[in-house]
């Protein structure tokens, strides 16, 4: 269940996350060209009913210049294909179930809302006032047991090693 401190709505007409006053999303996270907009487009493209962590990760990978994308691709060069395959299998497992329609488009799933909520903790831990996609990735690596298990089962990389390396790089980017 999503944390009560984050009540998140996805407004696909504007591509912004509307949340409590305590949310601090960077321009790279919100907006139609940020992680939120890219995730919305990816969810529609893949025909999934909600934006879950897998969709967030795929959207992160598409921004090849970002630290989040470089971290994921560095973990395994084919991680994008493997994640897309994972999403397709999830869709197949839903056979007979219709993706929930919403007048607002794909909504954030509970795991994605938790990732955004946990991103604030990661931002604070790395000395940032705003949540960037890298903070959301750190949150997914730390909190999503399903993704952790998938990484290990596919021998991609130790998620703790990936988390530690990304966090160290973010800390190194902060001014002294």
N, C-alpha and C positions, 0 to 999 in steps of 0.2 A: 504494500500500500504506500502511496506517495506520502511524503512527509507533510504534516500540516503547515509547516512554515513556508511551503511553496505551493501556492494555488495557481497553477499555470493553465493558460488558455492559448491556443494557437490561432491567431487571426491570419488566415492564409491570404486574405485580400490585401493586407499590408505586409505580411511576412514578418511580423514582430511577435515576440512573446510578451504577453501582458501579465504582469505578476505583481507581487506586493512591492511596497516602496523599498524593501531591503534588497531587492534583486539588482545587481549591477552587471549587466551584460555588455560586453564590448561590441563595437561595430562589426567585428569579425564574427561575432556570435549571432547577433540579431539582424533583422532586416532581410530584404529579399535576396541580397547577395551574400549574406552570412550563412552560418551553419543552419539556422532555422529555415531560411528560404531554400537552401540546397536540400535539406532533409525532407521538406514538403514536396519538392519536385521529385526526389528519389522515391518517396513513398508512393506517389501517383504513378511514376514510371514502372515500379515493381508491382503495382496493384495490391499493396498492402493497406489494410484499413487504419493503421495507426503508425506513428513514428516511434519505433522501439530503438533499443540500443544498437542493433545491427544496422538499421537505417542511418542512425547518427554516425556510426563508424564509416559507412560507405560514403556519406556526404563529406566527412572529414578527409577521406582519401582523395576525393576529387579535387580538393584544393592542394595540388601537388607542391606548392611553394611553402605550405604551412609546416610548422614543426610537428604538428599532430600527424599529418600525412607522411612526413619523412620518418617519423617514429614507427608508424604502423607498417609502412613499406619496408623499412629496415628490419623489422621483425621477420618478415617473409615477403619476398618479391611478388608472390602470387596471392597475397592476403585478400586483395579485392575480389578476385575470382572465387576464392574459398568462402568469403562472406556472402557474395551473391548466391552461391550454391546453397549456403546455409539458409538464407532467406527464402529461396525457392522451395526448399524442403519443408520449411515451416508453413508455407502457403499450401503445399500438397497435403500436409497433415491436417489442414483445415477443411478437407474435402466435404462438400455439402454445406459448409458454413459460408455465409455471405460476409464479405468485408463490411463492417459497419459504415453506413453512409452518414455524413454529417454535412449540414449546409455550410460549414466552415472548412471542409476538407479534412485531411488526416489529422487526428488529434494525437497528443503525446500519450504514450502508454505510461503505465505506472513506473516501469523501470527507467524510462527516459526522463520522467519527471524527477525521479530519485537521482539520476545522473546530474541533472541541472542543479538540484538542491545541493548535492555533494560537491559540485563544482565550486560553490562559494567557499567551502572549507578549504579546498585545494588552492584556491586563489589566495586566501589569507595566508596559508602555509608557505606559499612561494612569494609572498610580499606584493601581491597584486591587488589593486582595488576593484578591478573589473574581471569578470569571468570570460576567458578566451576558450576556444575549442580545446586547447591543450588541457585546461582545467577540467573540462567535461570528460576528456579521455582519461585523465588521472582518476576521476571519480568512478568511471566505468571499470577501470582496471582494479580499483580497490574494493568496489562494492558488488559487482555483478558476478556472482558465483557461476552462472551458466556460461558466461564468456570466458572466465578463468579456466573452467573445465574444458571448454572447446579448444582454447589455446594449447593446453597441455596434451589433450588427446590427439591433436593434429601435429604434435611436436613442433609447433611454430616457435615458441620461445617461452621461457619462464615469465609469467606475468609479473612476478615480484621484481625480477631483473628489469623488465620493461618499465614498470612503474618507477623504480629507483632511478634509472637512467634519465627518464623524461623529467622527473622532479629535479634532479641535479642540474639538468640543462636549463630549466626554467629559473632556478635559483641563481645560476651563473649569469643569466641575462639581466637580473635586477641590479640597479646601481647600488654601489656600496654605501 
